[in-house]
Amino acid sequence: MLISRNEQLISATIDGKDVATIDDGFGELFLYSDEFGPVYLIRSQTWHDAHEFAIDAMSIIKHDKNNPSTDVIEAYGFYVQEKAEGTFLAIDDRGEAREIIGELETIDLAISACLKMIADQECDLVEGCRYNSSGGIVFEGYYGSLLELCEESAKEHSIEVVVSRELAEQ
């Protein structure tokens, strides 16, 4: 066991680089990685709990009406393409063939057309995106993985864990 019940996970490094930590207070250690490498070292009771903690810690894709972004519509398989100066195509890319929803004058109108279709059709998120526990959309990536750590794999990846024994006195 890498961390005992009376210890608190403070920080961790992997191959000499700091990695974010999440401590549920007890349980085993899990390593969440994406296509770019290790992201979180998590202590939790179960693999499922550790995965949910990782998802909840990810940045939420937000839609701001005052500063429209295509991130939200792309999470559902839609996007906006500039056709010519001053003309934007709202495109549904979920099916076998791309479908043009409309040709609009501004990017805001094109995004709004996509958002309306997403709401009207109750569209699902595309692969790599999911909802977190608060209902926000996060991009989990295509190669996310969560592994339970043992002492051997911790040594193999040069994982160093800093703990505090403060919980023992509480």
Summary of the structure (lengths in Angstrom):
residues: 170
radius of gyration: 21.1
end to end distance: 21.5
largest distance: 67.3
contacts: 476
relative contact order: 0.23
helix: 24%
strand: 39%
